[in-house]
Amino acid sequence: MSEDDLEAKDIECIISGGRVARRFARDPRGTRYEVIGDATDGRRRGVVCRFLRSGVLLIITAYAEEE
């Protein structure tokens, strides 16, 4: 996150306003989702996350989309 100048509020914005671009169902640790959306300043960014069995959303990584 820090390398791409992202903060927690950016991640929230990307997840709440973005769309699931890919679903990785073959991961033995659980299905991962790639969510693409806009950060708070409008930059297009991605987040990879998964739900834990407890229902908690785990953020795996966040990144700037390649141009």
PDB file of N, H, CA, C and O in Angstrom:
ATOM      1  N   MET A   1       0.818  -1.193   0.000  1.00  0.00           N
ATOM      2  CA  MET A   1       0.000   0.000   0.000  1.00  0.00           C
ATOM      3  C   MET A   1       0.856   1.248   0.000  1.00  0.00           C
ATOM      4  O   MET A   1       0.597   2.189  -0.751  1.00  0.00           O
ATOM      5  N   SER A   2       1.866   1.257   0.835  1.00  0.00           N
ATOM      6  H   SER A   2       2.076   0.493   1.445  1.00  0.00           H
ATOM      7  CA  SER A   2       2.673   2.472   0.951  1.00  0.00           C
ATOM      8  C   SER A   2       3.439   2.775  -0.329  1.00  0.00           C
ATOM      9  O   SER A   2       3.640   3.940  -0.670  1.00  0.00           O
ATOM     10  N   GLU A   3       3.866   1.738  -1.037  1.00  0.00           N
ATOM     11  H   GLU A   3       3.702   0.792  -0.760  1.00  0.00           H
ATOM     12  CA  GLU A   3       4.593   1.959  -2.292  1.00  0.00           C
ATOM     13  C   GLU A   3       3.717   2.622  -3.351  1.00  0.00           C
ATOM     14  O   GLU A   3       4.217   3.341  -4.215  1.00  0.00           O
ATOM     15  N   ASP A   4       2.413   2.379  -3.283  1.00  0.00           N
ATOM     16  H   ASP A   4       2.006   1.795  -2.581  1.00  0.00           H
ATOM     17  CA  ASP A   4       1.479   2.968  -4.243  1.00  0.00           C
ATOM     18  C   ASP A   4       0.716   4.148  -3.661  1.00  0.00           C
ATOM     19  O   ASP A   4      -0.289   4.586  -4.221  1.00  0.00           O
ATOM     20  N   ASP A   5       1.202   4.664  -2.525  1.00  0.00           N
ATOM     21  H   ASP A   5       2.019   4.309  -2.070  1.00  0.00           H
ATOM     22  CA  ASP A   5       0.619   5.838  -1.877  1.00  0.00           C
ATOM     23  C   ASP A   5      -0.863   5.645  -1.559  1.00  0.00           C
ATOM     24  O   ASP A   5      -1.692   6.507  -1.852  1.00  0.00           O
ATOM     25  N   LEU A   6      -1.183   4.497  -0.953  1.00  0.00           N
ATOM     26  H   LEU A   6      -0.510   3.796  -0.714  1.00  0.00           H
ATOM     27  CA  LEU A   6      -2.561   4.188  -0.572  1.00  0.00           C
ATOM     28  C   LEU A   6      -2.694   4.165   0.942  1.00  0.00           C
ATOM     29  O   LEU A   6      -1.773   3.762   1.653  1.00  0.00           O
ATOM     30  N   GLU A   7      -3.847   4.600   1.423  1.00  0.00           N
ATOM     31  H   GLU A   7      -4.595   4.927   0.845  1.00  0.00           H
ATOM     32  CA  GLU A   7      -4.163   4.589   2.849  1.00  0.00           C
ATOM     33  C   GLU A   7      -5.416   3.741   3.060  1.00  0.00           C
ATOM     34  O   GLU A   7      -6.069   3.335   2.098  1.00  0.00           O
ATOM     35  N   ALA A   8      -5.745   3.478   4.315  1.00  0.00           N
ATOM     36  H   ALA A   8      -5.216   3.808   5.096  1.00  0.00           H
ATOM     37  CA  ALA A   8      -6.904   2.652   4.643  1.00  0.00           C
ATOM     38  C   ALA A   8      -8.192   3.207   4.025  1.00  0.00           C
ATOM     39  O   ALA A   8      -9.029   2.438   3.553  1.00  0.00           O
ATOM     40  N   LYS A   9      -8.357   4.526   4.024  1.00  0.00           N
ATOM     41  H   LYS A   9      -7.677   5.151   4.407  1.00  0.00           H
ATOM     42  CA  LYS A   9      -9.579   5.110   3.449  1.00  0.00           C
ATOM     43  C   LYS A   9      -9.661   4.861   1.941  1.00  0.00           C
ATOM     44  O   LYS A   9     -10.758   4.765   1.391  1.00  0.00           O
ATOM     45  N   ASP A  10      -8.502   4.755   1.266  1.00  0.00           N
ATOM     46  H   ASP A  10      -7.611   4.833   1.713  1.00  0.00           H
ATOM     47  CA  ASP A  10      -8.490   4.421  -0.155  1.00  0.00           C
ATOM     48  C   ASP A  10      -8.983   2.989  -0.375  1.00  0.00           C
ATOM     49  O   ASP A  10      -9.757   2.723  -1.295  1.00  0.00           O
ATOM     50  N   ILE A  11      -8.528   2.078   0.474  1.00  0.00           N
ATOM     51  H   ILE A  11      -7.899   2.294   1.221  1.00  0.00           H
ATOM     52  CA  ILE A  11      -8.932   0.673   0.366  1.00  0.00           C
ATOM     53  C   ILE A  11     -10.438   0.544   0.560  1.00  0.00           C
ATOM     54  O   ILE A  11     -11.101  -0.176  -0.187  1.00  0.00           O
ATOM     55  N   GLU A  12     -10.978   1.235   1.554  1.00  0.00           N
ATOM     56  H   GLU A  12     -10.439   1.820   2.161  1.00  0.00           H
ATOM     57  CA  GLU A  12     -12.425   1.217   1.790  1.00  0.00           C
ATOM     58  C   GLU A  12     -13.177   1.725   0.568  1.00  0.00           C
ATOM     59  O   GLU A  12     -14.186   1.144   0.169  1.00  0.00           O
ATOM     60  N   CYS A  13     -12.694   2.792  -0.017  1.00  0.00           N
ATOM     61  H   CYS A  13     -11.874   3.264   0.307  1.00  0.00           H
ATOM     62  CA  CYS A  13     -13.328   3.394  -1.185  1.00  0.00           C
ATOM     63  C   CYS A  13     -13.283   2.435  -2.383  1.00  0.00           C
ATOM     64  O   CYS A  13     -14.275   2.289  -3.098  1.00  0.00           O
ATOM     65  N   ILE A  14     -12.148   1.791  -2.599  1.00  0.00           N
ATOM     66  H   ILE A  14     -11.342   1.910  -2.018  1.00  0.00           H
ATOM     67  CA  ILE A  14     -11.995   0.853  -3.710  1.00  0.00           C
ATOM     68  C   ILE A  14     -12.955  -0.320  -3.553  1.00  0.00           C
ATOM     69  O   ILE A  14     -13.625  -0.709  -4.509  1.00  0.00           O
ATOM     70  N   ILE A  15     -13.021  -0.878  -2.360  1.00  0.00           N
ATOM     71  H   ILE A  15     -12.477  -0.562  -1.583  1.00  0.00           H
ATOM     72  CA  ILE A  15     -13.874  -2.048  -2.135  1.00  0.00           C
ATOM     73  C   ILE A  15     -15.354  -1.674  -2.190  1.00  0.00           C
ATOM     74  O   ILE A  15     -16.146  -2.394  -2.797  1.00  0.00           O
ATOM     75  N   SER A  16     -15.732  -0.577  -1.577  1.00  0.00           N
ATOM     76  H   SER A  16     -15.088   0.008  -1.084  1.00  0.00           H
ATOM     77  CA  SER A  16     -17.157  -0.216  -1.529  1.00  0.00           C
ATOM     78  C   SER A  16     -17.696   0.273  -2.868  1.00  0.00           C
ATOM     79  O   SER A  16     -18.879   0.096  -3.159  1.00  0.00           O
ATOM     80  N   GLY A  17     -16.839   0.887  -3.687  1.00  0.00           N
ATOM     81  H   GLY A  17     -15.878   1.030  -3.451  1.00  0.00           H
ATOM     82  CA  GLY A  17     -17.328   1.420  -4.951  1.00  0.00           C
ATOM     83  C   GLY A  17     -16.835   0.696  -6.180  1.00  0.00           C
ATOM     84  O   GLY A  17     -17.211   1.034  -7.302  1.00  0.00           O
ATOM     85  N   GLY A  18     -15.980  -0.316  -5.969  1.00  0.00           N
ATOM     86  H   GLY A  18     -15.675  -0.591  -5.058  1.00  0.00           H
ATOM     87  CA  GLY A  18     -15.392  -1.023  -7.107  1.00  0.00           C
ATOM     88  C   GLY A  18     -16.211  -2.225  -7.533  1.00  0.00           C
ATOM     89  O   GLY A  18     -17.347  -2.422  -7.101  1.00  0.00           O
ATOM     90  N   ARG A  19     -15.592  -3.027  -8.399  1.00  0.00           N
ATOM     91  H   ARG A  19     -14.670  -2.867  -8.749  1.00  0.00           H
ATOM     92  CA  ARG A  19     -16.250  -4.243  -8.872  1.00  0.00           C
ATOM     93  C   ARG A  19     -15.275  -5.407  -8.777  1.00  0.00           C
ATOM     94  O   ARG A  19     -14.061  -5.216  -8.851  1.00  0.00           O
ATOM     95  N   VAL A  20     -15.804  -6.608  -8.615  1.00  0.00           N
ATOM     96  H   VAL A  20     -16.790  -6.764  -8.555  1.00  0.00           H
ATOM     97  CA  VAL A  20     -14.971  -7.799  -8.596  1.00  0.00           C
ATOM     98  C   VAL A  20     -14.556  -8.094 -10.029  1.00  0.00           C
ATOM     99  O   VAL A  20     -15.388  -8.435 -10.870  1.00  0.00           O
ATOM    100  N   ALA A  21     -13.271  -7.962 -10.296  1.00  0.00           N
ATOM    101  H   ALA A  21     -12.595  -7.686  -9.613  1.00  0.00           H
ATOM    102  CA  ALA A  21     -12.759  -8.184 -11.647  1.00  0.00           C
ATOM    103  C   ALA A  21     -12.398  -9.647 -11.883  1.00  0.00           C
ATOM    104  O   ALA A  21     -12.577 -10.175 -12.980  1.00  0.00           O
ATOM    105  N   ARG A  22     -11.888 -10.288 -10.841  1.00  0.00           N
ATOM    106  H   ARG A  22     -11.742  -9.859  -9.949  1.00  0.00           H
ATOM    107  CA  ARG A  22     -11.519 -11.701 -10.945  1.00  0.00           C
ATOM    108  C   ARG A  22     -11.792 -12.407  -9.635  1.00  0.00           C
ATOM    109  O   ARG A  22     -11.777 -11.805  -8.562  1.00  0.00           O
ATOM    110  N   ARG A  23     -12.041 -13.701  -9.751  1.00  0.00           N
ATOM    111  H   ARG A  23     -12.053 -14.191 -10.623  1.00  0.00           H
ATOM    112  CA  ARG A  23     -12.282 -14.561  -8.592  1.00  0.00           C
ATOM    113  C   ARG A  23     -11.324 -15.740  -8.720  1.00  0.00           C
ATOM    114  O   ARG A  23     -11.301 -16.417  -9.748  1.00  0.00           O
ATOM    115  N   PHE A  24     -10.542 -15.985  -7.686  1.00  0.00           N
ATOM    116  H   PHE A  24     -10.560 -15.435  -6.851  1.00  0.00           H
ATOM    117  CA  PHE A  24      -9.567 -17.070  -7.685  1.00  0.00           C
ATOM    118  C   PHE A  24     -10.074 -18.168  -6.740  1.00  0.00           C
ATOM    119  O   PHE A  24      -9.801 -18.125  -5.541  1.00  0.00           O
ATOM    120  N   ALA A  25     -10.798 -19.132  -7.265  1.00  0.00           N
ATOM    121  H   ALA A  25     -11.020 -19.167  -8.240  1.00  0.00           H
ATOM    122  CA  ALA A  25     -11.471 -20.132  -6.436  1.00  0.00           C
ATOM    123  C   ALA A  25     -10.613 -21.347  -6.114  1.00  0.00           C
ATOM    124  O   ALA A  25     -10.990 -22.140  -5.250  1.00  0.00           O
ATOM    125  N   ARG A  26      -9.487 -21.520  -6.769  1.00  0.00           N
ATOM    126  H   ARG A  26      -9.180 -20.877  -7.470  1.00  0.00           H
ATOM    127  CA  ARG A  26      -8.684 -22.730  -6.565  1.00  0.00           C
ATOM    128  C   ARG A  26      -7.640 -22.603  -5.459  1.00  0.00           C
ATOM    129  O   ARG A  26      -6.835 -23.516  -5.271  1.00  0.00           O
ATOM    130  N   ASP A  27      -7.636 -21.527  -4.749  1.00  0.00           N
ATOM    131  H   ASP A  27      -8.289 -20.786  -4.902  1.00  0.00           H
ATOM    132  CA  ASP A  27      -6.675 -21.334  -3.649  1.00  0.00           C
ATOM    133  C   ASP A  27      -7.123 -22.190  -2.461  1.00  0.00           C
ATOM    134  O   ASP A  27      -8.254 -22.033  -1.999  1.00  0.00           O
ATOM    135  N   PRO A  28      -6.276 -23.087  -1.955  1.00  0.00           N
ATOM    136  CA  PRO A  28      -6.680 -23.954  -0.833  1.00  0.00           C
ATOM    137  C   PRO A  28      -6.992 -23.187   0.448  1.00  0.00           C
ATOM    138  O   PRO A  28      -7.643 -23.726   1.344  1.00  0.00           O
ATOM    139  N   ARG A  29      -6.539 -21.940   0.549  1.00  0.00           N
ATOM    140  H   ARG A  29      -6.011 -21.503  -0.178  1.00  0.00           H
ATOM    141  CA  ARG A  29      -6.813 -21.140   1.745  1.00  0.00           C
ATOM    142  C   ARG A  29      -8.155 -20.434   1.670  1.00  0.00           C
ATOM    143  O   ARG A  29      -8.597 -19.831   2.649  1.00  0.00           O
ATOM    144  N   GLY A  30      -8.804 -20.503   0.521  1.00  0.00           N
ATOM    145  H   GLY A  30      -8.446 -20.993  -0.274  1.00  0.00           H
ATOM    146  CA  GLY A  30     -10.102 -19.855   0.348  1.00  0.00           C
ATOM    147  C   GLY A  30     -10.111 -18.986  -0.895  1.00  0.00           C
ATOM    148  O   GLY A  30      -9.061 -18.572  -1.387  1.00  0.00           O
ATOM    149  N   THR A  31     -11.292 -18.717  -1.392  1.00  0.00           N
ATOM    150  H   THR A  31     -12.145 -19.053  -0.992  1.00  0.00           H
ATOM    151  CA  THR A  31     -11.442 -17.917  -2.600  1.00  0.00           C
ATOM    152  C   THR A  31     -10.933 -16.503  -2.377  1.00  0.00           C
ATOM    153  O   THR A  31     -11.243 -15.867  -1.370  1.00  0.00           O
ATOM    154  N   ARG A  32     -10.140 -16.019  -3.342  1.00  0.00           N
ATOM    155  H   ARG A  32      -9.889 -16.536  -4.160  1.00  0.00           H
ATOM    156  CA  ARG A  32      -9.651 -14.635  -3.317  1.00  0.00           C
ATOM    157  C   ARG A  32     -10.400 -13.843  -4.371  1.00  0.00           C
ATOM    158  O   ARG A  32     -10.829 -14.384  -5.391  1.00  0.00           O
ATOM    159  N   TYR A  33     -10.549 -12.566  -4.111  1.00  0.00           N
ATOM    160  H   TYR A  33     -10.201 -12.127  -3.282  1.00  0.00           H
ATOM    161  CA  TYR A  33     -11.238 -11.666  -5.034  1.00  0.00           C
ATOM    162  C   TYR A  33     -10.335 -10.484  -5.364  1.00  0.00           C
ATOM    163  O   TYR A  33      -9.706  -9.898  -4.483  1.00  0.00           O
ATOM    164  N   GLU A  34     -10.283 -10.148  -6.641  1.00  0.00           N
ATOM    165  H   GLU A  34     -10.794 -10.624  -7.357  1.00  0.00           H
ATOM    166  CA  GLU A  34      -9.580  -8.944  -7.071  1.00  0.00           C
ATOM    167  C   GLU A  34     -10.650  -7.890  -7.336  1.00  0.00           C
ATOM    168  O   GLU A  34     -11.496  -8.060  -8.213  1.00  0.00           O
ATOM    169  N   VAL A  35     -10.608  -6.822  -6.587  1.00  0.00           N
ATOM    170  H   VAL A  35      -9.921  -6.683  -5.874  1.00  0.00           H
ATOM    171  CA  VAL A  35     -11.577  -5.729  -6.714  1.00  0.00           C
ATOM    172  C   VAL A  35     -10.862  -4.534  -7.337  1.00  0.00           C
ATOM    173  O   VAL A  35      -9.811  -4.111  -6.856  1.00  0.00           O
ATOM    174  N   ILE A  36     -11.435  -4.000  -8.400  1.00  0.00           N
ATOM    175  H   ILE A  36     -12.289  -4.344  -8.790  1.00  0.00           H
ATOM    176  CA  ILE A  36     -10.877  -2.826  -9.072  1.00  0.00           C
ATOM    177  C   ILE A  36     -11.820  -1.656  -8.832  1.00  0.00           C
ATOM    178  O   ILE A  36     -13.033  -1.782  -9.001  1.00  0.00           O
ATOM    179  N   GLY A  37     -11.261  -0.527  -8.441  1.00  0.00           N
ATOM    180  H   GLY A  37     -10.276  -0.425  -8.304  1.00  0.00           H
ATOM    181  CA  GLY A  37     -12.072   0.659  -8.187  1.00  0.00           C
ATOM    182  C   GLY A  37     -11.209   1.892  -8.069  1.00  0.00           C
ATOM    183  O   GLY A  37     -10.005   1.855  -8.325  1.00  0.00           O
ATOM    184  N   ASP A  38     -11.834   2.977  -7.682  1.00  0.00           N
ATOM    185  H   ASP A  38     -12.811   3.007  -7.475  1.00  0.00           H
ATOM    186  CA  ASP A  38     -11.134   4.252  -7.556  1.00  0.00           C
ATOM    187  C   ASP A  38     -10.796   4.549  -6.102  1.00  0.00           C
ATOM    188  O   ASP A  38     -11.605   4.339  -5.198  1.00  0.00           O
ATOM    189  N   ALA A  39      -9.570   5.047  -5.904  1.00  0.00           N
ATOM    190  H   ALA A  39      -8.913   5.218  -6.639  1.00  0.00           H
ATOM    191  CA  ALA A  39      -9.158   5.519  -4.584  1.00  0.00           C
ATOM    192  C   ALA A  39      -9.881   6.838  -4.300  1.00  0.00           C
ATOM    193  O   ALA A  39     -10.622   7.329  -5.151  1.00  0.00           O
ATOM    194  N   THR A  40      -9.679   7.401  -3.141  1.00  0.00           N
ATOM    195  H   THR A  40      -9.077   7.002  -2.450  1.00  0.00           H
ATOM    196  CA  THR A  40     -10.378   8.633  -2.762  1.00  0.00           C
ATOM    197  C   THR A  40     -10.082   9.797  -3.692  1.00  0.00           C
ATOM    198  O   THR A  40     -10.902  10.705  -3.828  1.00  0.00           O
ATOM    199  N   ASP A  41      -8.921   9.779  -4.333  1.00  0.00           N
ATOM    200  H   ASP A  41      -8.255   9.041  -4.222  1.00  0.00           H
ATOM    201  CA  ASP A  41      -8.569  10.866  -5.254  1.00  0.00           C
ATOM    202  C   ASP A  41      -8.858  10.530  -6.718  1.00  0.00           C
ATOM    203  O   ASP A  41      -8.444  11.260  -7.619  1.00  0.00           O
ATOM    204  N   GLY A  42      -9.569   9.423  -6.954  1.00  0.00           N
ATOM    205  H   GLY A  42      -9.905   8.830  -6.222  1.00  0.00           H
ATOM    206  CA  GLY A  42      -9.970   9.059  -8.308  1.00  0.00           C
ATOM    207  C   GLY A  42      -8.995   8.176  -9.060  1.00  0.00           C
ATOM    208  O   GLY A  42      -9.285   7.756 -10.180  1.00  0.00           O
ATOM    209  N   ARG A  43      -7.845   7.885  -8.470  1.00  0.00           N
ATOM    210  H   ARG A  43      -7.609   8.226  -7.561  1.00  0.00           H
ATOM    211  CA  ARG A  43      -6.890   6.993  -9.133  1.00  0.00           C
ATOM    212  C   ARG A  43      -7.445   5.579  -9.176  1.00  0.00           C
ATOM    213  O   ARG A  43      -8.030   5.114  -8.199  1.00  0.00           O
ATOM    214  N   ARG A  44      -7.268   4.886 -10.304  1.00  0.00           N
ATOM    215  H   ARG A  44      -6.792   5.263 -11.098  1.00  0.00           H
ATOM    216  CA  ARG A  44      -7.739   3.507 -10.468  1.00  0.00           C
ATOM    217  C   ARG A  44      -6.757   2.575  -9.764  1.00  0.00           C
ATOM    218  O   ARG A  44      -5.558   2.607 -10.040  1.00  0.00           O
ATOM    219  N   ARG A  45      -7.268   1.742  -8.851  1.00  0.00           N
ATOM    220  H   ARG A  45      -8.242   1.716  -8.626  1.00  0.00           H
ATOM    221  CA  ARG A  45      -6.429   0.860  -8.059  1.00  0.00           C
ATOM    222  C   ARG A  45      -7.093  -0.503  -7.899  1.00  0.00           C
ATOM    223  O   ARG A  45      -8.276  -0.668  -8.200  1.00  0.00           O
ATOM    224  N   GLY A  46      -6.319  -1.481  -7.419  1.00  0.00           N
ATOM    225  H   GLY A  46      -5.358  -1.348  -7.174  1.00  0.00           H
ATOM    226  CA  GLY A  46      -6.834  -2.819  -7.194  1.00  0.00           C
ATOM    227  C   GLY A  46      -6.555  -3.294  -5.786  1.00  0.00           C
ATOM    228  O   GLY A  46      -5.593  -2.868  -5.145  1.00  0.00           O
ATOM    229  N   VAL A  47      -7.413  -4.183  -5.316  1.00  0.00           N
ATOM    230  H   VAL A  47      -8.194  -4.528  -5.836  1.00  0.00           H
ATOM    231  CA  VAL A  47      -7.268  -4.804  -4.000  1.00  0.00           C
ATOM    232  C   VAL A  47      -7.546  -6.291  -4.173  1.00  0.00           C
ATOM    233  O   VAL A  47      -8.515  -6.673  -4.830  1.00  0.00           O
ATOM    234  N   VAL A  48      -6.703  -7.125  -3.588  1.00  0.00           N
ATOM    235  H   VAL A  48      -5.916  -6.815  -3.055  1.00  0.00           H
ATOM    236  CA  VAL A  48      -6.956  -8.565  -3.547  1.00  0.00           C
ATOM    237  C   VAL A  48      -7.278  -8.910  -2.096  1.00  0.00           C
ATOM    238  O   VAL A  48      -6.543  -8.544  -1.178  1.00  0.00           O
ATOM    239  N   CYS A  49      -8.398  -9.625  -1.905  1.00  0.00           N
ATOM    240  H   CYS A  49      -8.995  -9.922  -2.651  1.00  0.00           H
ATOM    241  CA  CYS A  49      -8.857  -9.912  -0.548  1.00  0.00           C
ATOM    242  C   CYS A  49      -9.555 -11.266  -0.504  1.00  0.00           C
ATOM    243  O   CYS A  49      -9.833 -11.867  -1.541  1.00  0.00           O
ATOM    244  N   ARG A  50      -9.834 -11.736   0.704  1.00  0.00           N
ATOM    245  H   ARG A  50      -9.608 -11.248   1.547  1.00  0.00           H
ATOM    246  CA  ARG A  50     -10.595 -12.968   0.897  1.00  0.00           C
ATOM    247  C   ARG A  50     -11.338 -12.866   2.217  1.00  0.00           C
ATOM    248  O   ARG A  50     -10.942 -12.118   3.112  1.00  0.00           O
ATOM    249  N   PHE A  51     -12.408 -13.620   2.328  1.00  0.00           N
ATOM    250  H   PHE A  51     -12.729 -14.227   1.601  1.00  0.00           H
ATOM    251  CA  PHE A  51     -13.143 -13.691   3.584  1.00  0.00           C
ATOM    252  C   PHE A  51     -12.599 -14.852   4.398  1.00  0.00           C
ATOM    253  O   PHE A  51     -12.428 -15.955   3.878  1.00  0.00           O
ATOM    254  N   LEU A  52     -12.329 -14.609   5.664  1.00  0.00           N
ATOM    255  H   LEU A  52     -12.468 -13.713   6.086  1.00  0.00           H
ATOM    256  CA  LEU A  52     -11.933 -15.671   6.577  1.00  0.00           C
ATOM    257  C   LEU A  52     -13.181 -16.409   7.050  1.00  0.00           C
ATOM    258  O   LEU A  52     -14.294 -15.908   6.891  1.00  0.00           O
ATOM    259  N   ARG A  53     -13.009 -17.561   7.613  1.00  0.00           N
ATOM    260  H   ARG A  53     -12.105 -17.967   7.742  1.00  0.00           H
ATOM    261  CA  ARG A  53     -14.163 -18.339   8.107  1.00  0.00           C
ATOM    262  C   ARG A  53     -14.951 -17.572   9.165  1.00  0.00           C
ATOM    263  O   ARG A  53     -16.151 -17.787   9.339  1.00  0.00           O
ATOM    264  N   SER A  54     -14.266 -16.681   9.861  1.00  0.00           N
ATOM    265  H   SER A  54     -13.292 -16.506   9.719  1.00  0.00           H
ATOM    266  CA  SER A  54     -14.918 -15.879  10.899  1.00  0.00           C
ATOM    267  C   SER A  54     -15.790 -14.770  10.301  1.00  0.00           C
ATOM    268  O   SER A  54     -16.533 -14.105  11.022  1.00  0.00           O
ATOM    269  N   GLY A  55     -15.697 -14.573   8.972  1.00  0.00           N
ATOM    270  H   GLY A  55     -15.094 -15.114   8.386  1.00  0.00           H
ATOM    271  CA  GLY A  55     -16.455 -13.516   8.325  1.00  0.00           C
ATOM    272  C   GLY A  55     -15.672 -12.228   8.141  1.00  0.00           C
ATOM    273  O   GLY A  55     -16.164 -11.284   7.522  1.00  0.00           O
ATOM    274  N   VAL A  56     -14.465 -12.182   8.669  1.00  0.00           N
ATOM    275  H   VAL A  56     -14.066 -12.949   9.171  1.00  0.00           H
ATOM    276  CA  VAL A  56     -13.606 -11.002   8.551  1.00  0.00           C
ATOM    277  C   VAL A  56     -13.040 -10.944   7.131  1.00  0.00           C
ATOM    278  O   VAL A  56     -12.647 -11.967   6.570  1.00  0.00           O
ATOM    279  N   LEU A  57     -13.001  -9.747   6.557  1.00  0.00           N
ATOM    280  H   LEU A  57     -13.320  -8.916   7.012  1.00  0.00           H
ATOM    281  CA  LEU A  57     -12.402  -9.553   5.245  1.00  0.00           C
ATOM    282  C   LEU A  57     -10.913  -9.295   5.420  1.00  0.00           C
ATOM    283  O   LEU A  57     -10.518  -8.342   6.091  1.00  0.00           O
ATOM    284  N   LEU A  58     -10.090 -10.144   4.817  1.00  0.00           N
ATOM    285  H   LEU A  58     -10.411 -10.918   4.272  1.00  0.00           H
ATOM    286  CA  LEU A  58      -8.647 -10.030   4.898  1.00  0.00           C
ATOM    287  C   LEU A  58      -8.134  -9.366   3.633  1.00  0.00           C
ATOM    288  O   LEU A  58      -8.366  -9.872   2.535  1.00  0.00           O
ATOM    289  N   ILE A  59      -7.445  -8.247   3.765  1.00  0.00           N
ATOM    290  H   ILE A  59      -7.257  -7.836   4.657  1.00  0.00           H
ATOM    291  CA  ILE A  59      -6.831  -7.564   2.631  1.00  0.00           C
ATOM    292  C   ILE A  59      -5.468  -8.215   2.412  1.00  0.00           C
ATOM    293  O   ILE A  59      -4.620  -8.201   3.304  1.00  0.00           O
ATOM    294  N   ILE A  60      -5.259  -8.780   1.239  1.00  0.00           N
ATOM    295  H   ILE A  60      -5.947  -8.792   0.514  1.00  0.00           H
ATOM    296  CA  ILE A  60      -4.009  -9.455   0.933  1.00  0.00           C
ATOM    297  C   ILE A  60      -2.997  -8.485   0.353  1.00  0.00           C
ATOM    298  O   ILE A  60      -1.843  -8.444   0.780  1.00  0.00           O
ATOM    299  N   THR A  61      -3.435  -7.713  -0.613  1.00  0.00           N
ATOM    300  H   THR A  61      -4.372  -7.746  -0.960  1.00  0.00           H
ATOM    301  CA  THR A  61      -2.559  -6.699  -1.214  1.00  0.00           C
ATOM    302  C   THR A  61      -3.396  -5.614  -1.874  1.00  0.00           C
ATOM    303  O   THR A  61      -4.570  -5.814  -2.185  1.00  0.00           O
ATOM    304  N   ALA A  62      -2.779  -4.479  -2.076  1.00  0.00           N
ATOM    305  H   ALA A  62      -1.825  -4.316  -1.823  1.00  0.00           H
ATOM    306  CA  ALA A  62      -3.397  -3.376  -2.796  1.00  0.00           C
ATOM    307  C   ALA A  62      -2.338  -2.823  -3.732  1.00  0.00           C
ATOM    308  O   ALA A  62      -1.156  -2.803  -3.387  1.00  0.00           O
ATOM    309  N   TYR A  63      -2.741  -2.379  -4.899  1.00  0.00           N
ATOM    310  H   TYR A  63      -3.701  -2.395  -5.179  1.00  0.00           H
ATOM    311  CA  TYR A  63      -1.758  -1.984  -5.900  1.00  0.00           C
ATOM    312  C   TYR A  63      -2.326  -0.978  -6.895  1.00  0.00           C
ATOM    313  O   TYR A  63      -3.539  -0.792  -6.994  1.00  0.00           O
ATOM    314  N   ALA A  64      -1.431  -0.342  -7.620  1.00  0.00           N
ATOM    315  H   ALA A  64      -0.446  -0.493  -7.540  1.00  0.00           H
ATOM    316  CA  ALA A  64      -1.808   0.547  -8.706  1.00  0.00           C
ATOM    317  C   ALA A  64      -1.945  -0.302  -9.956  1.00  0.00           C
ATOM    318  O   ALA A  64      -1.075  -1.123 -10.246  1.00  0.00           O
ATOM    319  N   GLU A  65      -3.025  -0.114 -10.698  1.00  0.00           N
ATOM    320  H   GLU A  65      -3.732   0.553 -10.462  1.00  0.00           H
ATOM    321  CA  GLU A  65      -3.189  -0.858 -11.944  1.00  0.00           C
ATOM    322  C   GLU A  65      -2.128  -0.419 -12.939  1.00  0.00           C
ATOM    323  O   GLU A  65      -1.758   0.754 -12.997  1.00  0.00           O
ATOM    324  N   GLU A  66      -1.643  -1.376 -13.720  1.00  0.00           N
ATOM    325  H   GLU A  66      -1.943  -2.329 -13.673  1.00  0.00           H
ATOM    326  CA  GLU A  66      -0.649  -1.050 -14.732  1.00  0.00           C
ATOM    327  C   GLU A  66      -1.304  -0.262 -15.852  1.00  0.00           C
ATOM    328  O   GLU A  66      -2.447  -0.520 -16.232  1.00  0.00           O
ATOM    329  N   GLU A  67      -0.572   0.684 -16.362  1.00  0.00           N
ATOM    330  H   GLU A  67       0.356   0.893 -16.054  1.00  0.00           H
ATOM    331  CA  GLU A  67      -1.121   1.528 -17.424  1.00  0.00           C
ATOM    332  C   GLU A  67      -0.641   1.083 -18.775  1.00  0.00           C
ATOM    333  O   GLU A  67      -1.004   1.681 -19.788  1.00  0.00           O
TER     334      GLU A  67
END
